[in-house]
Amino acid sequence: VLTSRSHLIESPPTYNVDYGYKSWEAFSNLSYYTRALPPVADDCPTPMGVKGKKELPDSKEIVEKFLLRRKFIPDPQGTNMMFAFFAQHFTHQFFKTDHKRGPAFTKGVGHGVDLSHVYGETLDRQHKLRLFKDGKMKYQIIDGEVYPPTVKDTQVEMIYPPHVPEHLRFAVGQEVFGLVPGLMMYATIWLREHNRVCDVLKQEHPEWDDERLFQTSRLILIGETIKIVIEDYVQHLSGYHFKLKFDPELLFNQQFQYQNR
């Protein structure tokens, strides 16, 4: 699926909202609005080209007509809010709004699926979140369960609504996860999983130091994430019984866009 579909996308990107022709700007501006198709020419009689109404309906009218629900309608495929939160949590490792340039632009120029939303985008943030013992991330125990450490205990910058008390301001890899309970839920799950994997690795390799336990656990969680995304998330999203499988060997000896910087 990956190799066949990727060839259908122009690379580098061909157009953006400002240009109807190829330009360096379309390739390098890091906005969310790269276009795969050229814009409608200025001399076309309708907004869609040569067919359709001469004036499109208001976007608010479209949203209310097609998306607004007056009563709860269960999804026939069983999709729920945890599915949506998983998607949002996953994409926050590479969809990162550049607040200095505006909501249309991203600063997500990292390594793709690197779990920076779990471990922090910078080395400084990562170090503040690490326990530096047995490869683990910092944590606290609340009612017998593992939760992220507090902002006060880590000095990690997080964004929270002003009414959230200090002892409930958890510190995780992505600074905006404190704004949405579902995102903090998944951040807590992955924190617990990282520390669990560290325990397993330490038992299997008692000679490994903290750094090797941490780095290896991170690689394992990256693999787990990709497997879950492909075999569960994308499988469910497709709406078909594809039985998708994550097979890393697919790209062995292939020309692929790996990077080390």
C-alpha positions as MATLAB code, in Angstrom:
seq = 'VLTSRSHLIESPPTYNVDYGYKSWEAFSNLSYYTRALPPVADDCPTPMGVKGKKELPDSKEIVEKFLLRRKFIPDPQGTNMMFAFFAQHFTHQFFKTDHKRGPAFTKGVGHGVDLSHVYGETLDRQHKLRLFKDGKMKYQIIDGEVYPPTVKDTQVEMIYPPHVPEHLRFAVGQEVFGLVPGLMMYATIWLREHNRVCDVLKQEHPEWDDERLFQTSRLILIGETIKIVIEDYVQHLSGYHFKLKFDPELLFNQQFQYQNR';
ca = [
       0.000    0.000    0.000;
       2.757    2.436    0.992;
       4.930    1.975   -2.076;
       2.014    2.030   -4.530;
       0.181    5.033   -3.075;
       3.256    7.182   -2.453;
       3.961    7.340   -6.182;
       0.621    9.131   -6.737;
       1.746   12.212   -4.788;
       3.862   14.899   -6.411;
       7.242   15.313   -4.717;
       8.291   18.004   -4.153;
       4.825   19.585   -3.684;
       3.661   21.361   -6.825;
       1.280   24.110   -5.704;
       0.105   26.052   -2.677;
      -2.634   28.622   -2.086;
      -0.486   31.523   -3.298;
       0.797   30.122   -6.588;
      -0.867   28.359   -9.489;
       2.495   27.245  -10.858;
       5.527   25.408   -9.532;
       7.608   27.373   -7.050;
      10.217   26.908   -4.354;
       7.800   28.506   -1.893;
       5.342   25.636   -2.328;
       8.082   23.182   -1.376;
       9.646   25.015    1.534;
       7.040   27.089    3.392;
       6.028   24.297    5.825;
       2.333   25.144    5.710;
      -0.524   22.650    5.997;
      -1.974   23.815    2.699;
       0.180   22.242    0.018;
      -1.990   21.429   -3.000;
      -1.926   18.332   -5.176;
      -4.068   20.034   -7.850;
      -3.642   23.449   -9.482;
      -6.127   26.186   -8.530;
      -9.069   27.012  -10.760;
      -7.996   29.531  -13.385;
      -9.065   33.133  -12.802;
     -11.029   33.301  -16.055;
     -13.231   30.271  -15.286;
     -16.972   31.070  -15.037;
     -17.629   29.209  -11.726;
     -15.656   28.600   -8.523;
     -15.342   24.928   -9.523;
     -14.198   25.688  -13.071;
     -16.767   25.402  -15.825;
     -19.574   23.584  -13.994;
     -21.584   24.131  -10.834;
     -23.151   27.210   -9.297;
     -21.610   30.611   -9.819;
     -21.675   31.193   -6.065;
     -20.886   28.526   -3.465;
     -23.022   28.222   -0.301;
     -21.731   29.596    2.985;
     -19.425   27.159    4.806;
     -21.497   27.432    8.016;
     -24.563   26.277    6.109;
     -22.661   23.268    4.754;
     -21.402   22.264    8.209;
     -24.849   22.508    9.796;
     -26.507   20.559    6.998;
     -24.065   17.666    6.778;
     -22.294   17.483   10.158;
     -24.578   18.880   12.866;
     -26.384   16.133   14.805;
     -29.580   16.681   16.751;
     -29.333   13.299   18.505;
     -26.633   10.707   19.135;
     -26.015    8.336   16.235;
     -23.793    5.313   17.016;
     -21.059    4.766   14.459;
     -21.806    1.577   12.472;
     -18.125    0.586   12.586;
     -17.847    1.044   16.337;
     -15.641    4.142   16.219;
     -15.544    6.031   19.524;
     -13.777    8.995   21.111;
     -10.744    6.906   22.091;
     -10.141    6.313   18.389;
     -10.197   10.055   17.701;
      -7.947   10.805   20.677;
      -5.483    8.134   19.542;
      -5.251    9.789   16.134;
      -4.786   13.237   17.657;
      -2.167   11.990   20.118;
      -0.246   10.172   17.367;
      -0.197   13.085   14.918;
       1.049   15.579   17.518;
       4.555   14.206   17.086;
       4.787   15.747   13.607;
       1.863   18.200   13.325;
       3.230   21.019   15.475;
       1.783   24.474   14.990;
       4.313   27.263   14.609;
       2.674   29.876   16.825;
       5.084   32.577   15.664;
       4.039   32.221   12.008;
       0.397   31.379   12.603;
      -1.965   28.359   12.641;
      -1.357   27.561    8.962;
       2.302   26.706    9.547;
       4.092   23.821   11.208;
       7.428   23.494   12.951;
       7.273   19.706   12.741;
      10.413   19.056   10.722;
      11.708   16.115   12.742;
      11.967   12.430   11.984;
       8.318   11.491   11.526;
       7.311    8.756   13.965;
       9.916    9.495   16.638;
       7.605    9.655   19.690;
       8.780   13.178   20.447;
       5.298   13.752   21.872;
       6.183   11.144   24.516;
       9.844   11.970   25.132;
      10.000   15.659   24.242;
      10.956   17.502   21.087;
      14.283   18.723   22.485;
      17.037   17.009   24.430;
      16.537   19.470   27.278;
      12.861   18.543   27.620;
      13.710   14.853   27.381;
      16.277   15.108   30.167;
      13.803   16.910   32.428;
      11.330   14.051   31.942;
      13.831   11.227   32.448;
      14.474    9.535   35.775;
      18.043    8.593   34.771;
      17.664    5.295   36.566;
      16.959    1.951   34.897;
      16.138    3.801   31.644;
      12.818    5.034   33.002;
      10.831    8.227   32.661;
       9.898   10.184   35.776;
       6.571    9.256   37.333;
       4.478    9.520   40.471;
       2.141    7.082   42.213;
      -1.457    8.196   42.796;
      -3.867    5.723   44.434;
      -1.484    2.896   43.596;
      -1.239    3.772   39.880;
       1.512    5.339   37.763;
       0.966    8.871   36.439;
       3.238   11.510   34.850;
       5.257   13.764   37.167;
       4.109   17.302   37.873;
       5.271   20.451   36.141;
       6.636   21.650   39.476;
       8.813   18.550   39.883;
      10.229   18.642   36.342;
      10.260   22.337   35.387;
       8.860   21.309   31.993;
       6.768   23.917   30.176;
       3.147   22.851   29.748;
      -0.017   24.681   28.685;
      -2.946   24.318   31.090;
      -6.193   26.210   31.656;
      -5.720   28.672   34.546;
      -8.151   26.847   36.867;
      -6.148   23.568   36.947;
      -4.456   23.227   40.381;
      -0.677   22.895   40.505;
      -0.647   19.312   41.823;
      -2.712   18.167   38.814;
      -0.527   19.789   36.167;
       1.208   16.747   34.736;
       4.375   17.063   32.646;
       4.681   15.028   29.437;
       6.472   15.206   26.094;
       3.986   17.496   24.310;
       3.196   20.841   25.919;
      -0.473   21.011   24.813;
      -1.595   17.610   26.112;
      -2.720   19.215   29.362;
      -5.532   20.939   27.475;
      -7.354   17.741   26.454;
      -8.071   14.836   28.861;
      -7.953   12.235   26.083;
      -4.444   13.262   25.064;
      -3.197   13.129   28.658;
      -4.787    9.691   28.958;
      -2.686    8.348   26.080;
       0.404   10.165   27.367;
      -0.059    8.289   30.654;
      -0.509    4.963   28.869;
       2.734    5.386   26.919;
       4.618    6.492   30.042;
       3.538    3.291   31.775;
       4.459    1.222   28.732;
       7.938    2.750   28.487;
       8.703    1.996   32.116;
       7.262   -1.520   31.769;
       9.532   -2.238   28.791;
      12.486   -0.917   30.801;
      11.730   -3.458   33.536;
      11.639   -6.292   30.996;
      14.891   -5.206   29.340;
      16.681   -4.825   32.666;
      15.677   -8.332   33.650;
      16.892   -9.722   30.318;
      20.054   -7.564   30.182;
      21.158   -6.713   33.742;
      24.492   -5.433   32.401;
      22.883   -2.585   30.407;
      23.231    0.937   31.770;
      20.485    3.564   32.066;
      21.150    5.123   28.659;
      20.965    1.869   26.740;
      17.799    0.825   28.538;
      16.182    4.179   27.733;
      17.226    4.297   24.067;
      16.256    0.675   23.391;
      12.892    1.100   25.108;
      12.210    4.136   22.945;
      12.932    2.149   19.776;
      10.634   -0.631   20.968;
       7.815    1.842   21.639;
       8.295    3.354   18.175;
       7.851   -0.129   16.717;
       4.799   -0.748   18.891;
       3.291    2.560   17.773;
       3.773    1.844   14.075;
       2.325   -1.647   14.479;
      -0.761   -0.352   16.310;
      -1.277    2.465   13.792;
      -1.084    0.179   10.770;
      -2.733   -3.001   12.029;
      -5.439   -1.423   14.211;
      -5.895    2.294   13.498;
      -5.456    2.324    9.709;
      -7.193   -1.051    9.441;
     -10.255    0.346   11.207;
     -10.086    3.621    9.291;
     -10.023    1.828    5.939;
     -13.444    0.267    6.454;
     -12.288   -2.901    4.680;
     -10.995   -6.300    5.779;
      -7.517   -5.690    4.399;
      -5.772   -7.402    7.344;
      -2.940   -4.893    7.108;
       0.388   -5.973    8.574;
       3.410   -4.018    9.749;
       6.409   -5.687    8.134;
       9.643   -3.673    8.538;
      11.397   -5.914    6.013;
       9.242   -4.420    3.243;
      11.600   -1.462    2.956;
      14.885   -3.304    3.467;
      17.240   -2.600    0.540;
      14.757   -0.028   -0.806;
      15.430    3.613   -1.597;
      13.533    5.298    1.212;
      13.622    8.652    2.969;
      15.465    7.800    6.140;
      17.438   10.622    7.682;
      19.922   11.028   10.511;
      19.790   14.804   10.989;
];
